[in-house]
């Protein structure tokens, strides 16, 4: 068992990217185009660099695209959760 950890993600401290096409990306963990997200809780699975965790919140206008780089660590898989809106594709699928 480890000590619990709590962290507030204050709006002014979270990296955000407003895209020219009207899309938005909020970066909570990992990195994107030179921006760095915050650090995960110190004793969590996400804190282990071998797990290469990335947490983004992305909003895109219809018809636009975004490329989130895959992990450079062998065996790390990414999971995408589409919350609302139109269907999308990942790697052409």
PDB file of N, CA, C and O in Angstrom, chain B, residues numbered from 101:
ATOM      1  N   UNK B 101       0.848  -1.173   0.000  1.00  0.00           N
ATOM      2  CA  UNK B 101       0.000   0.000   0.000  1.00  0.00           C
ATOM      3  C   UNK B 101       0.896   1.239   0.000  1.00  0.00           C
ATOM      4  O   UNK B 101       1.944   1.260   0.645  1.00  0.00           O
ATOM      5  N   UNK B 102       0.473   2.259  -0.725  1.00  0.00           N
ATOM      6  CA  UNK B 102       1.228   3.517  -0.765  1.00  0.00           C
ATOM      7  C   UNK B 102       0.348   4.651  -0.270  1.00  0.00           C
ATOM      8  O   UNK B 102      -0.877   4.538  -0.224  1.00  0.00           O
ATOM      9  N   UNK B 103       0.998   5.742   0.098  1.00  0.00           N
ATOM     10  CA  UNK B 103       0.263   6.922   0.531  1.00  0.00           C
ATOM     11  C   UNK B 103      -0.548   7.476  -0.644  1.00  0.00           C
ATOM     12  O   UNK B 103      -0.047   7.527  -1.767  1.00  0.00           O
ATOM     13  N   UNK B 104      -1.786   7.890  -0.399  1.00  0.00           N
ATOM     14  CA  UNK B 104      -2.575   8.487  -1.489  1.00  0.00           C
ATOM     15  C   UNK B 104      -1.975   9.828  -1.912  1.00  0.00           C
ATOM     16  O   UNK B 104      -1.261  10.481  -1.150  1.00  0.00           O
ATOM     17  N   UNK B 105      -2.282  10.210  -3.125  1.00  0.00           N
ATOM     18  CA  UNK B 105      -1.775  11.473  -3.657  1.00  0.00           C
ATOM     19  C   UNK B 105      -2.925  12.209  -4.328  1.00  0.00           C
ATOM     20  O   UNK B 105      -3.799  11.589  -4.933  1.00  0.00           O
ATOM     21  N   UNK B 106      -2.921  13.508  -4.223  1.00  0.00           N
ATOM     22  CA  UNK B 106      -3.966  14.325  -4.826  1.00  0.00           C
ATOM     23  C   UNK B 106      -3.319  15.535  -5.469  1.00  0.00           C
ATOM     24  O   UNK B 106      -2.423  16.147  -4.888  1.00  0.00           O
ATOM     25  N   UNK B 107      -3.768  15.883  -6.665  1.00  0.00           N
ATOM     26  CA  UNK B 107      -3.214  17.046  -7.346  1.00  0.00           C
ATOM     27  C   UNK B 107      -4.340  17.778  -8.073  1.00  0.00           C
ATOM     28  O   UNK B 107      -5.138  17.164  -8.781  1.00  0.00           O
ATOM     29  N   UNK B 108      -4.392  19.074  -7.893  1.00  0.00           N
ATOM     30  CA  UNK B 108      -5.356  19.896  -8.630  1.00  0.00           C
ATOM     31  C   UNK B 108      -4.750  20.265  -9.980  1.00  0.00           C
ATOM     32  O   UNK B 108      -3.564  20.584 -10.064  1.00  0.00           O
ATOM     33  N   UNK B 109      -5.545  20.223 -11.014  1.00  0.00           N
ATOM     34  CA  UNK B 109      -5.120  20.665 -12.340  1.00  0.00           C
ATOM     35  C   UNK B 109      -5.742  22.045 -12.581  1.00  0.00           C
ATOM     36  O   UNK B 109      -6.765  22.166 -13.255  1.00  0.00           O
ATOM     37  N   UNK B 110      -5.119  23.067 -12.027  1.00  0.00           N
ATOM     38  CA  UNK B 110      -5.631  24.424 -12.172  1.00  0.00           C
ATOM     39  C   UNK B 110      -5.516  24.853 -13.634  1.00  0.00           C
ATOM     40  O   UNK B 110      -4.496  24.604 -14.278  1.00  0.00           O
ATOM     41  N   UNK B 111      -6.540  25.484 -14.146  1.00  0.00           N
ATOM     42  CA  UNK B 111      -6.608  25.856 -15.557  1.00  0.00           C
ATOM     43  C   UNK B 111      -5.375  26.625 -16.021  1.00  0.00           C
ATOM     44  O   UNK B 111      -4.872  26.385 -17.119  1.00  0.00           O
ATOM     45  N   UNK B 112      -4.891  27.532 -15.205  1.00  0.00           N
ATOM     46  CA  UNK B 112      -3.752  28.351 -15.625  1.00  0.00           C
ATOM     47  C   UNK B 112      -2.430  27.576 -15.620  1.00  0.00           C
ATOM     48  O   UNK B 112      -1.428  28.065 -16.143  1.00  0.00           O
ATOM     49  N   UNK B 113      -2.417  26.377 -15.038  1.00  0.00           N
ATOM     50  CA  UNK B 113      -1.189  25.570 -14.980  1.00  0.00           C
ATOM     51  C   UNK B 113      -1.182  24.386 -15.948  1.00  0.00           C
ATOM     52  O   UNK B 113      -0.200  23.646 -16.009  1.00  0.00           O
ATOM     53  N   UNK B 114      -2.256  24.200 -16.699  1.00  0.00           N
ATOM     54  CA  UNK B 114      -2.355  23.076 -17.627  1.00  0.00           C
ATOM     55  C   UNK B 114      -2.044  23.591 -19.028  1.00  0.00           C
ATOM     56  O   UNK B 114      -2.608  24.594 -19.464  1.00  0.00           O
ATOM     57  N   UNK B 115      -1.145  22.902 -19.730  1.00  0.00           N
ATOM     58  CA  UNK B 115      -0.794  23.313 -21.090  1.00  0.00           C
ATOM     59  C   UNK B 115      -1.942  23.063 -22.058  1.00  0.00           C
ATOM     60  O   UNK B 115      -2.556  21.996 -22.060  1.00  0.00           O
ATOM     61  N   UNK B 116      -2.216  24.068 -22.876  1.00  0.00           N
ATOM     62  CA  UNK B 116      -3.297  23.986 -23.863  1.00  0.00           C
ATOM     63  C   UNK B 116      -2.784  24.466 -25.201  1.00  0.00           C
ATOM     64  O   UNK B 116      -1.912  25.331 -25.283  1.00  0.00           O
ATOM     65  N   UNK B 117      -3.343  23.887 -26.247  1.00  0.00           N
ATOM     66  CA  UNK B 117      -3.007  24.281 -27.606  1.00  0.00           C
ATOM     67  C   UNK B 117      -4.297  24.578 -28.346  1.00  0.00           C
ATOM     68  O   UNK B 117      -5.171  23.717 -28.453  1.00  0.00           O
ATOM     69  N   UNK B 118      -4.418  25.805 -28.863  1.00  0.00           N
ATOM     70  CA  UNK B 118      -5.543  26.161 -29.722  1.00  0.00           C
ATOM     71  C   UNK B 118      -5.065  26.079 -31.162  1.00  0.00           C
ATOM     72  O   UNK B 118      -4.150  26.798 -31.564  1.00  0.00           O
ATOM     73  N   UNK B 119      -5.686  25.203 -31.932  1.00  0.00           N
ATOM     74  CA  UNK B 119      -5.276  24.971 -33.305  1.00  0.00           C
ATOM     75  C   UNK B 119      -5.921  25.969 -34.256  1.00  0.00           C
ATOM     76  O   UNK B 119      -6.967  26.545 -33.956  1.00  0.00           O
ATOM     77  N   UNK B 120      -5.289  26.164 -35.398  1.00  0.00           N
ATOM     78  CA  UNK B 120      -5.816  27.085 -36.410  1.00  0.00           C
ATOM     79  C   UNK B 120      -7.171  26.656 -36.943  1.00  0.00           C
ATOM     80  O   UNK B 120      -7.967  27.499 -37.356  1.00  0.00           O
ATOM     81  N   UNK B 121      -7.449  25.343 -36.941  1.00  0.00           N
ATOM     82  CA  UNK B 121      -8.727  24.848 -37.457  1.00  0.00           C
ATOM     83  C   UNK B 121      -9.846  24.912 -36.423  1.00  0.00           C
ATOM     84  O   UNK B 121     -10.955  24.447 -36.684  1.00  0.00           O
ATOM     85  N   UNK B 122      -9.569  25.480 -35.256  1.00  0.00           N
ATOM     86  CA  UNK B 122     -10.577  25.588 -34.207  1.00  0.00           C
ATOM     87  C   UNK B 122     -10.509  24.458 -33.198  1.00  0.00           C
ATOM     88  O   UNK B 122     -11.214  24.486 -32.189  1.00  0.00           O
ATOM     89  N   UNK B 123      -9.674  23.467 -33.454  1.00  0.00           N
ATOM     90  CA  UNK B 123      -9.511  22.363 -32.517  1.00  0.00           C
ATOM     91  C   UNK B 123      -8.741  22.803 -31.284  1.00  0.00           C
ATOM     92  O   UNK B 123      -8.050  23.822 -31.291  1.00  0.00           O
ATOM     93  N   UNK B 124      -8.873  22.012 -30.227  1.00  0.00           N
ATOM     94  CA  UNK B 124      -8.185  22.319 -28.970  1.00  0.00           C
ATOM     95  C   UNK B 124      -7.602  21.038 -28.389  1.00  0.00           C
ATOM     96  O   UNK B 124      -8.192  19.964 -28.507  1.00  0.00           O
ATOM     97  N   UNK B 125      -6.443  21.162 -27.763  1.00  0.00           N
ATOM     98  CA  UNK B 125      -5.810  20.040 -27.082  1.00  0.00           C
ATOM     99  C   UNK B 125      -5.387  20.513 -25.704  1.00  0.00           C
ATOM    100  O   UNK B 125      -4.702  21.528 -25.575  1.00  0.00           O
ATOM    101  N   UNK B 126      -5.788  19.789 -24.683  1.00  0.00           N
ATOM    102  CA  UNK B 126      -5.352  20.044 -23.315  1.00  0.00           C
ATOM    103  C   UNK B 126      -4.463  18.882 -22.922  1.00  0.00           C
ATOM    104  O   UNK B 126      -4.850  17.723 -23.067  1.00  0.00           O
ATOM    105  N   UNK B 127      -3.281  19.184 -22.428  1.00  0.00           N
ATOM    106  CA  UNK B 127      -2.280  18.165 -22.133  1.00  0.00           C
ATOM    107  C   UNK B 127      -2.139  17.995 -20.626  1.00  0.00           C
ATOM    108  O   UNK B 127      -1.684  18.901 -19.928  1.00  0.00           O
ATOM    109  N   UNK B 128      -2.537  16.817 -20.129  1.00  0.00           N
ATOM    110  CA  UNK B 128      -2.427  16.539 -18.700  1.00  0.00           C
ATOM    111  C   UNK B 128      -1.176  15.732 -18.364  1.00  0.00           C
ATOM    112  O   UNK B 128      -0.609  15.895 -17.284  1.00  0.00           O
ATOM    113  N   UNK B 129      -0.746  14.873 -19.264  1.00  0.00           N
ATOM    114  CA  UNK B 129       0.453  14.053 -19.019  1.00  0.00           C
ATOM    115  C   UNK B 129       1.104  13.717 -20.348  1.00  0.00           C
ATOM    116  O   UNK B 129       0.432  13.666 -21.378  1.00  0.00           O
ATOM    117  N   UNK B 130       2.390  13.492 -20.328  1.00  0.00           N
ATOM    118  CA  UNK B 130       3.247  13.153 -21.448  1.00  0.00           C
ATOM    119  C   UNK B 130       3.659  14.423 -22.155  1.00  0.00           C
ATOM    120  O   UNK B 130       3.908  15.432 -21.495  1.00  0.00           O
ATOM    121  N   UNK B 131       3.741  14.413 -23.488  1.00  0.00           N
ATOM    122  CA  UNK B 131       4.180  15.600 -24.220  1.00  0.00           C
ATOM    123  C   UNK B 131       3.518  15.645 -25.587  1.00  0.00           C
ATOM    124  O   UNK B 131       3.031  14.637 -26.101  1.00  0.00           O
ATOM    125  N   UNK B 132       3.514  16.837 -26.158  1.00  0.00           N
ATOM    126  CA  UNK B 132       2.945  17.024 -27.488  1.00  0.00           C
ATOM    127  C   UNK B 132       3.575  18.273 -28.094  1.00  0.00           C
ATOM    128  O   UNK B 132       3.444  19.364 -27.541  1.00  0.00           O
ATOM    129  N   UNK B 133       4.254  18.120 -29.220  1.00  0.00           N
ATOM    130  CA  UNK B 133       4.871  19.233 -29.954  1.00  0.00           C
ATOM    131  C   UNK B 133       5.638  20.193 -29.038  1.00  0.00           C
ATOM    132  O   UNK B 133       5.452  21.408 -29.101  1.00  0.00           O
ATOM    133  N   UNK B 134       6.486  19.643 -28.204  1.00  0.00           N
ATOM    134  CA  UNK B 134       7.326  20.460 -27.338  1.00  0.00           C
ATOM    135  C   UNK B 134       6.690  20.865 -26.016  1.00  0.00           C
ATOM    136  O   UNK B 134       7.391  21.326 -25.116  1.00  0.00           O
ATOM    137  N   UNK B 135       5.369  20.702 -25.878  1.00  0.00           N
ATOM    138  CA  UNK B 135       4.709  20.993 -24.602  1.00  0.00           C
ATOM    139  C   UNK B 135       4.817  19.765 -23.709  1.00  0.00           C
ATOM    140  O   UNK B 135       4.791  18.630 -24.184  1.00  0.00           O
ATOM    141  N   UNK B 136       4.937  20.006 -22.431  1.00  0.00           N
ATOM    142  CA  UNK B 136       5.010  18.900 -21.474  1.00  0.00           C
ATOM    143  C   UNK B 136       3.822  18.960 -20.539  1.00  0.00           C
ATOM    144  O   UNK B 136       3.435  20.030 -20.069  1.00  0.00           O
ATOM    145  N   UNK B 137       3.248  17.797 -20.275  1.00  0.00           N
ATOM    146  CA  UNK B 137       2.141  17.704 -19.333  1.00  0.00           C
ATOM    147  C   UNK B 137       2.665  17.606 -17.910  1.00  0.00           C
ATOM    148  O   UNK B 137       3.874  17.577 -17.681  1.00  0.00           O
ATOM    149  N   UNK B 138       1.763  17.557 -16.979  1.00  0.00           N
ATOM    150  CA  UNK B 138       2.137  17.460 -15.575  1.00  0.00           C
ATOM    151  C   UNK B 138       2.649  16.075 -15.215  1.00  0.00           C
ATOM    152  O   UNK B 138       2.572  15.141 -16.013  1.00  0.00           O
ATOM    153  N   UNK B 139       3.170  15.957 -14.009  1.00  0.00           N
ATOM    154  CA  UNK B 139       3.665  14.676 -13.530  1.00  0.00           C
ATOM    155  C   UNK B 139       2.530  13.888 -12.890  1.00  0.00           C
ATOM    156  O   UNK B 139       1.688  14.459 -12.198  1.00  0.00           O
ATOM    157  N   UNK B 140       2.503  12.572 -13.120  1.00  0.00           N
ATOM    158  CA  UNK B 140       1.471  11.744 -12.494  1.00  0.00           C
ATOM    159  C   UNK B 140       1.740  11.594 -10.999  1.00  0.00           C
ATOM    160  O   UNK B 140       2.817  11.961 -10.530  1.00  0.00           O
ATOM    161  N   UNK B 141       0.784  11.062 -10.250  1.00  0.00           N
ATOM    162  CA  UNK B 141       1.024  10.824  -8.825  1.00  0.00           C
ATOM    163  C   UNK B 141       2.289   9.988  -8.636  1.00  0.00           C
ATOM    164  O   UNK B 141       2.527   9.054  -9.402  1.00  0.00           O
ATOM    165  N   UNK B 142       3.100  10.307  -7.634  1.00  0.00           N
ATOM    166  CA  UNK B 142       4.437   9.714  -7.507  1.00  0.00           C
ATOM    167  C   UNK B 142       4.472   8.191  -7.367  1.00  0.00           C
ATOM    168  O   UNK B 142       5.425   7.567  -7.835  1.00  0.00           O
ATOM    169  N   UNK B 143       3.490   7.584  -6.753  1.00  0.00           N
ATOM    170  CA  UNK B 143       3.525   6.130  -6.536  1.00  0.00           C
ATOM    171  C   UNK B 143       2.576   5.382  -7.464  1.00  0.00           C
ATOM    172  O   UNK B 143       2.225   4.235  -7.187  1.00  0.00           O
ATOM    173  N   UNK B 144       2.156   6.005  -8.550  1.00  0.00           N
ATOM    174  CA  UNK B 144       1.191   5.376  -9.444  1.00  0.00           C
ATOM    175  C   UNK B 144       1.874   4.607 -10.571  1.00  0.00           C
ATOM    176  O   UNK B 144       3.066   4.782 -10.825  1.00  0.00           O
ATOM    177  N   UNK B 145       1.114   3.768 -11.230  1.00  0.00           N
ATOM    178  CA  UNK B 145       1.573   3.035 -12.399  1.00  0.00           C
ATOM    179  C   UNK B 145       2.024   4.015 -13.477  1.00  0.00           C
ATOM    180  O   UNK B 145       2.993   3.755 -14.191  1.00  0.00           O
ATOM    181  N   UNK B 146       1.326   5.136 -13.594  1.00  0.00           N
ATOM    182  CA  UNK B 146       1.641   6.134 -14.617  1.00  0.00           C
ATOM    183  C   UNK B 146       2.981   6.825 -14.368  1.00  0.00           C
ATOM    184  O   UNK B 146       3.560   7.378 -15.303  1.00  0.00           O
ATOM    185  N   UNK B 147       3.482   6.809 -13.155  1.00  0.00           N
ATOM    186  CA  UNK B 147       4.747   7.471 -12.840  1.00  0.00           C
ATOM    187  C   UNK B 147       5.961   6.683 -13.355  1.00  0.00           C
ATOM    188  O   UNK B 147       7.063   7.225 -13.441  1.00  0.00           O
ATOM    189  N   UNK B 148       5.758   5.425 -13.691  1.00  0.00           N
ATOM    190  CA  UNK B 148       6.853   4.604 -14.211  1.00  0.00           C
ATOM    191  C   UNK B 148       7.082   4.974 -15.678  1.00  0.00           C
ATOM    192  O   UNK B 148       6.187   4.765 -16.498  1.00  0.00           O
ATOM    193  N   UNK B 149       8.246   5.513 -16.034  1.00  0.00           N
ATOM    194  CA  UNK B 149       8.507   5.937 -17.415  1.00  0.00           C
ATOM    195  C   UNK B 149       8.356   4.807 -18.441  1.00  0.00           C
ATOM    196  O   UNK B 149       8.111   5.071 -19.618  1.00  0.00           O
ATOM    197  N   UNK B 150       8.502   3.556 -18.005  1.00  0.00           N
ATOM    198  CA  UNK B 150       8.355   2.425 -18.917  1.00  0.00           C
ATOM    199  C   UNK B 150       6.921   2.261 -19.414  1.00  0.00           C
ATOM    200  O   UNK B 150       6.691   1.589 -20.420  1.00  0.00           O
ATOM    201  N   UNK B 151       5.953   2.866 -18.722  1.00  0.00           N
ATOM    202  CA  UNK B 151       4.551   2.770 -19.137  1.00  0.00           C
ATOM    203  C   UNK B 151       4.165   3.880 -20.102  1.00  0.00           C
ATOM    204  O   UNK B 151       3.132   3.782 -20.764  1.00  0.00           O
ATOM    205  N   UNK B 152       4.968   4.931 -20.197  1.00  0.00           N
ATOM    206  CA  UNK B 152       4.820   5.995 -21.195  1.00  0.00           C
ATOM    207  C   UNK B 152       3.376   6.503 -21.318  1.00  0.00           C
ATOM    208  O   UNK B 152       2.820   6.565 -22.414  1.00  0.00           O
ATOM    209  N   UNK B 153       2.785   6.863 -20.176  1.00  0.00           N
ATOM    210  CA  UNK B 153       1.387   7.284 -20.139  1.00  0.00           C
ATOM    211  C   UNK B 153       1.223   8.693 -20.695  1.00  0.00           C
ATOM    212  O   UNK B 153       1.978   9.598 -20.341  1.00  0.00           O
ATOM    213  N   UNK B 154       0.238   8.874 -21.562  1.00  0.00           N
ATOM    214  CA  UNK B 154      -0.112  10.187 -22.088  1.00  0.00           C
ATOM    215  C   UNK B 154      -1.594  10.434 -21.888  1.00  0.00           C
ATOM    216  O   UNK B 154      -2.414   9.572 -22.206  1.00  0.00           O
ATOM    217  N   UNK B 155      -1.947  11.592 -21.367  1.00  0.00           N
ATOM    218  CA  UNK B 155      -3.362  11.917 -21.154  1.00  0.00           C
ATOM    219  C   UNK B 155      -3.651  13.261 -21.806  1.00  0.00           C
ATOM    220  O   UNK B 155      -3.105  14.293 -21.415  1.00  0.00           O
ATOM    221  N   UNK B 156      -4.525  13.224 -22.810  1.00  0.00           N
ATOM    222  CA  UNK B 156      -4.909  14.412 -23.569  1.00  0.00           C
ATOM    223  C   UNK B 156      -6.428  14.533 -23.580  1.00  0.00           C
ATOM    224  O   UNK B 156      -7.140  13.532 -23.499  1.00  0.00           O
ATOM    225  N   UNK B 157      -6.908  15.742 -23.679  1.00  0.00           N
ATOM    226  CA  UNK B 157      -8.321  15.981 -23.982  1.00  0.00           C
ATOM    227  C   UNK B 157      -8.315  16.769 -25.281  1.00  0.00           C
ATOM    228  O   UNK B 157      -7.787  17.880 -25.338  1.00  0.00           O
ATOM    229  N   UNK B 158      -8.904  16.191 -26.329  1.00  0.00           N
ATOM    230  CA  UNK B 158      -8.855  16.787 -27.661  1.00  0.00           C
ATOM    231  C   UNK B 158     -10.274  17.057 -28.149  1.00  0.00           C
ATOM    232  O   UNK B 158     -11.152  16.200 -28.049  1.00  0.00           O
ATOM    233  N   UNK B 159     -10.483  18.257 -28.677  1.00  0.00           N
ATOM    234  CA  UNK B 159     -11.742  18.620 -29.317  1.00  0.00           C
ATOM    235  C   UNK B 159     -11.411  19.053 -30.732  1.00  0.00           C
ATOM    236  O   UNK B 159     -10.588  19.945 -30.938  1.00  0.00           O
ATOM    237  N   UNK B 160     -12.055  18.419 -31.711  1.00  0.00           N
ATOM    238  CA  UNK B 160     -11.781  18.729 -33.112  1.00  0.00           C
ATOM    239  C   UNK B 160     -13.067  19.088 -33.845  1.00  0.00           C
ATOM    240  O   UNK B 160     -14.115  18.489 -33.604  1.00  0.00           O
ATOM    241  N   UNK B 161     -12.983  20.063 -34.737  1.00  0.00           N
ATOM    242  CA  UNK B 161     -14.144  20.344 -35.582  1.00  0.00           C
ATOM    243  C   UNK B 161     -14.300  19.216 -36.605  1.00  0.00           C
ATOM    244  O   UNK B 161     -13.335  18.522 -36.927  1.00  0.00           O
ATOM    245  N   UNK B 162     -15.501  19.044 -37.103  1.00  0.00           N
ATOM    246  CA  UNK B 162     -15.780  17.988 -38.078  1.00  0.00           C
ATOM    247  C   UNK B 162     -14.843  18.085 -39.277  1.00  0.00           C
ATOM    248  O   UNK B 162     -14.624  19.166 -39.823  1.00  0.00           O
ATOM    249  N   UNK B 163     -14.297  16.947 -39.675  1.00  0.00           N
ATOM    250  CA  UNK B 163     -13.430  16.881 -40.843  1.00  0.00           C
ATOM    251  C   UNK B 163     -11.961  17.145 -40.575  1.00  0.00           C
ATOM    252  O   UNK B 163     -11.143  16.967 -41.478  1.00  0.00           O
ATOM    253  N   UNK B 164     -11.588  17.564 -39.365  1.00  0.00           N
ATOM    254  CA  UNK B 164     -10.170  17.828 -39.100  1.00  0.00           C
ATOM    255  C   UNK B 164      -9.488  16.584 -38.543  1.00  0.00           C
ATOM    256  O   UNK B 164     -10.151  15.619 -38.162  1.00  0.00           O
ATOM    257  N   UNK B 165      -8.173  16.612 -38.499  1.00  0.00           N
ATOM    258  CA  UNK B 165      -7.368  15.474 -38.058  1.00  0.00           C
ATOM    259  C   UNK B 165      -6.330  15.939 -37.056  1.00  0.00           C
ATOM    260  O   UNK B 165      -5.970  17.116 -37.010  1.00  0.00           O
ATOM    261  N   UNK B 166      -5.859  15.007 -36.261  1.00  0.00           N
ATOM    262  CA  UNK B 166      -4.749  15.263 -35.349  1.00  0.00           C
ATOM    263  C   UNK B 166      -3.895  14.003 -35.297  1.00  0.00           C
ATOM    264  O   UNK B 166      -4.414  12.890 -35.375  1.00  0.00           O
ATOM    265  N   UNK B 167      -2.611  14.180 -35.167  1.00  0.00           N
ATOM    266  CA  UNK B 167      -1.701  13.040 -35.056  1.00  0.00           C
ATOM    267  C   UNK B 167      -1.073  13.055 -33.669  1.00  0.00           C
ATOM    268  O   UNK B 167      -0.321  13.965 -33.318  1.00  0.00           O
ATOM    269  N   UNK B 168      -1.394  12.039 -32.896  1.00  0.00           N
ATOM    270  CA  UNK B 168      -0.790  11.854 -31.586  1.00  0.00           C
ATOM    271  C   UNK B 168       0.314  10.821 -31.785  1.00  0.00           C
ATOM    272  O   UNK B 168       0.030   9.702 -32.209  1.00  0.00           O
ATOM    273  N   UNK B 169       1.559  11.165 -31.491  1.00  0.00           N
ATOM    274  CA  UNK B 169       2.644  10.226 -31.761  1.00  0.00           C
ATOM    275  C   UNK B 169       2.528   8.946 -30.935  1.00  0.00           C
ATOM    276  O   UNK B 169       2.152   8.977 -29.764  1.00  0.00           O
ATOM    277  N   UNK B 170       2.858   7.818 -31.573  1.00  0.00           N
ATOM    278  CA  UNK B 170       2.843   6.553 -30.839  1.00  0.00           C
ATOM    279  C   UNK B 170       4.043   6.508 -29.905  1.00  0.00           C
ATOM    280  O   UNK B 170       4.998   7.270 -30.057  1.00  0.00           O
ATOM    281  N   UNK B 171       3.976   5.618 -28.955  1.00  0.00           N
ATOM    282  CA  UNK B 171       5.061   5.471 -27.994  1.00  0.00           C
ATOM    283  C   UNK B 171       6.315   4.950 -28.689  1.00  0.00           C
ATOM    284  O   UNK B 171       6.240   4.132 -29.606  1.00  0.00           O
ATOM    285  N   UNK B 172       7.443   5.430 -28.245  1.00  0.00           N
ATOM    286  CA  UNK B 172       8.719   4.930 -28.756  1.00  0.00           C
ATOM    287  C   UNK B 172       9.185   3.708 -27.975  1.00  0.00           C
ATOM    288  O   UNK B 172      10.215   3.119 -28.301  1.00  0.00           O
ATOM    289  N   UNK B 173       8.442   3.328 -26.959  1.00  0.00           N
ATOM    290  CA  UNK B 173       8.797   2.180 -26.132  1.00  0.00           C
ATOM    291  C   UNK B 173       8.100   0.937 -26.675  1.00  0.00           C
ATOM    292  O   UNK B 173       6.876   0.906 -26.804  1.00  0.00           O
ATOM    293  N   UNK B 174       8.879  -0.071 -26.988  1.00  0.00           N
ATOM    294  CA  UNK B 174       8.369  -1.336 -27.524  1.00  0.00           C
ATOM    295  C   UNK B 174       7.321  -1.935 -26.596  1.00  0.00           C
ATOM    296  O   UNK B 174       7.542  -2.045 -25.390  1.00  0.00           O
ATOM    297  N   UNK B 175       6.192  -2.318 -27.155  1.00  0.00           N
ATOM    298  CA  UNK B 175       5.149  -2.993 -26.389  1.00  0.00           C
ATOM    299  C   UNK B 175       4.128  -2.074 -25.733  1.00  0.00           C
ATOM    300  O   UNK B 175       3.107  -2.557 -25.243  1.00  0.00           O
ATOM    301  N   UNK B 176       4.370  -0.762 -25.706  1.00  0.00           N
ATOM    302  CA  UNK B 176       3.400   0.157 -25.110  1.00  0.00           C
ATOM    303  C   UNK B 176       2.280   0.400 -26.105  1.00  0.00           C
ATOM    304  O   UNK B 176       2.531   0.735 -27.263  1.00  0.00           O
ATOM    305  N   UNK B 177       1.057   0.234 -25.659  1.00  0.00           N
ATOM    306  CA  UNK B 177      -0.111   0.434 -26.514  1.00  0.00           C
ATOM    307  C   UNK B 177      -0.885   1.648 -26.020  1.00  0.00           C
ATOM    308  O   UNK B 177      -0.905   1.933 -24.823  1.00  0.00           O
ATOM    309  N   UNK B 178      -1.513   2.352 -26.932  1.00  0.00           N
ATOM    310  CA  UNK B 178      -2.333   3.518 -26.596  1.00  0.00           C
ATOM    311  C   UNK B 178      -3.809   3.136 -26.679  1.00  0.00           C
ATOM    312  O   UNK B 178      -4.189   2.264 -27.460  1.00  0.00           O
ATOM    313  N   UNK B 179      -4.628   3.789 -25.877  1.00  0.00           N
ATOM    314  CA  UNK B 179      -6.072   3.586 -25.896  1.00  0.00           C
ATOM    315  C   UNK B 179      -6.735   4.921 -26.156  1.00  0.00           C
ATOM    316  O   UNK B 179      -6.396   5.925 -25.529  1.00  0.00           O
ATOM    317  N   UNK B 180      -7.679   4.931 -27.080  1.00  0.00           N
ATOM    318  CA  UNK B 180      -8.404   6.144 -27.439  1.00  0.00           C
ATOM    319  C   UNK B 180      -9.853   5.992 -26.997  1.00  0.00           C
ATOM    320  O   UNK B 180     -10.505   4.995 -27.309  1.00  0.00           O
ATOM    321  N   UNK B 181     -10.348   6.980 -26.275  1.00  0.00           N
ATOM    322  CA  UNK B 181     -11.747   6.998 -25.861  1.00  0.00           C
ATOM    323  C   UNK B 181     -12.435   8.137 -26.589  1.00  0.00           C
ATOM    324  O   UNK B 181     -12.120   9.303 -26.350  1.00  0.00           O
ATOM    325  N   UNK B 182     -13.369   7.817 -27.475  1.00  0.00           N
ATOM    326  CA  UNK B 182     -14.152   8.841 -28.165  1.00  0.00           C
ATOM    327  C   UNK B 182     -15.399   9.064 -27.330  1.00  0.00           C
ATOM    328  O   UNK B 182     -16.209   8.155 -27.150  1.00  0.00           O
ATOM    329  N   UNK B 183     -15.548  10.279 -26.822  1.00  0.00           N
ATOM    330  CA  UNK B 183     -16.616  10.546 -25.875  1.00  0.00           C
ATOM    331  C   UNK B 183     -17.907  10.959 -26.566  1.00  0.00           C
ATOM    332  O   UNK B 183     -18.981  10.478 -26.207  1.00  0.00           O
ATOM    333  N   UNK B 184     -17.815  11.840 -27.547  1.00  0.00           N
ATOM    334  CA  UNK B 184     -19.031  12.229 -28.260  1.00  0.00           C
ATOM    335  C   UNK B 184     -18.653  12.749 -29.635  1.00  0.00           C
ATOM    336  O   UNK B 184     -17.504  13.114 -29.885  1.00  0.00           O
ATOM    337  N   UNK B 185     -19.621  12.777 -30.507  1.00  0.00           N
ATOM    338  CA  UNK B 185     -19.372  13.296 -31.847  1.00  0.00           C
ATOM    339  C   UNK B 185     -19.283  12.197 -32.885  1.00  0.00           C
ATOM    340  O   UNK B 185     -19.674  11.054 -32.648  1.00  0.00           O
ATOM    341  N   UNK B 186     -18.765  12.569 -34.031  1.00  0.00           N
ATOM    342  CA  UNK B 186     -18.683  11.650 -35.167  1.00  0.00           C
ATOM    343  C   UNK B 186     -17.652  10.563 -34.930  1.00  0.00           C
ATOM    344  O   UNK B 186     -16.802  10.670 -34.046  1.00  0.00           O
ATOM    345  N   UNK B 187     -17.742   9.532 -35.726  1.00  0.00           N
ATOM    346  CA  UNK B 187     -16.773   8.447 -35.685  1.00  0.00           C
ATOM    347  C   UNK B 187     -15.430   8.940 -36.204  1.00  0.00           C
ATOM    348  O   UNK B 187     -15.375   9.904 -36.968  1.00  0.00           O
ATOM    349  N   UNK B 188     -14.383   8.309 -35.808  1.00  0.00           N
ATOM    350  CA  UNK B 188     -13.052   8.668 -36.274  1.00  0.00           C
ATOM    351  C   UNK B 188     -12.281   7.428 -36.671  1.00  0.00           C
ATOM    352  O   UNK B 188     -12.781   6.309 -36.552  1.00  0.00           O
ATOM    353  N   UNK B 189     -11.082   7.625 -37.136  1.00  0.00           N
ATOM    354  CA  UNK B 189     -10.215   6.504 -37.499  1.00  0.00           C
ATOM    355  C   UNK B 189      -8.886   6.636 -36.784  1.00  0.00           C
ATOM    356  O   UNK B 189      -8.446   7.738 -36.457  1.00  0.00           O
ATOM    357  N   UNK B 190      -8.258   5.508 -36.549  1.00  0.00           N
ATOM    358  CA  UNK B 190      -6.915   5.454 -35.977  1.00  0.00           C
ATOM    359  C   UNK B 190      -6.110   4.540 -36.875  1.00  0.00           C
ATOM    360  O   UNK B 190      -6.481   3.386 -37.091  1.00  0.00           O
ATOM    361  N   UNK B 191      -5.003   5.056 -37.402  1.00  0.00           N
ATOM    362  CA  UNK B 191      -4.171   4.289 -38.341  1.00  0.00           C
ATOM    363  C   UNK B 191      -5.002   3.724 -39.487  1.00  0.00           C
ATOM    364  O   UNK B 191      -4.786   2.593 -39.921  1.00  0.00           O
ATOM    365  N   UNK B 192      -5.947   4.514 -39.971  1.00  0.00           N
ATOM    366  CA  UNK B 192      -6.763   4.102 -41.109  1.00  0.00           C
ATOM    367  C   UNK B 192      -7.873   3.129 -40.787  1.00  0.00           C
ATOM    368  O   UNK B 192      -8.592   2.692 -41.686  1.00  0.00           O
ATOM    369  N   UNK B 193      -8.027   2.783 -39.522  1.00  0.00           N
ATOM    370  CA  UNK B 193      -9.089   1.844 -39.124  1.00  0.00           C
ATOM    371  C   UNK B 193     -10.167   2.566 -38.369  1.00  0.00           C
ATOM    372  O   UNK B 193     -11.147   1.948 -37.950  1.00  0.00           O
TER     373      UNK B 193
END
